[in-house]
């Protein structure tokens, strides 16, 4: 079931936009020609429609049985699927998957997998184009690290773009990451990076369009539980041999011959 609604991050801005447009259109109606008012009214109406459309918040519920499936955390186009060095948290090579969100995409972000939030931290930075490779490390961003029940850690990084000026992250350390739940929200053009184990099986390629909380990106490799140490069998003590009781020796007496 899908029902469009307005995200809570946009309600205040939409109200402010309505008031601003009212303040613009009333003077246009009173003091300017009708054609000028009509043009202004049409342009401001388009602006209001765009702002309302941008903050749409569709209801998406995904039910899957495999806990190792990775779900797209955002709408957009896949721009990176490659091994790369992650030097801010893992400090080792990871599989990077990046999704670029245009201003026309839904900008809510979902948890890609279930687990426990270990890290949630915000870093200030530039506002370069989110499609640029350097935006992952130079732009304003927020890092969220999730540990799955099988003790596999993945990272999700929200990145602000050239137009985005605010990143909202709901995830906090200690929170339980549930499927079908929002991780955060990014306003205007932006990007979401994921850092996964190198042995992750991917189902998408660069250039494909994905939908947040709908598209299955890949699957984490199964983690084999360590084998329990073999318990040493305790050998039962052998029963002590009972000492044989020797019968007392009797002196042999020589038989004497009887001489009558």
Secondary structure as UniProt FT lines:
FT   HELIX           8..31
FT   HELIX           34..54
FT   TURN            67..68
FT   STRAND          69..71
FT   STRAND          76..86
FT   TURN            87..90
FT   STRAND          92..101
FT   TURN            103..104
FT   STRAND          108..110
FT   STRAND          115..123
FT   TURN            130..131
FT   TURN            133..134
FT   HELIX           135..138
FT   STRAND          141..147
FT   TURN            149..150
FT   STRAND          153..160
FT   STRAND          167..169
FT   TURN            173..174
FT   STRAND          176..177
FT   TURN            179..180
FT   STRAND          182..186
FT   STRAND          190..196
FT   TURN            198..199
FT   STRAND          201..202
FT   TURN            206..207
FT   STRAND          209..210
FT   TURN            212..214
FT   STRAND          216..219
//
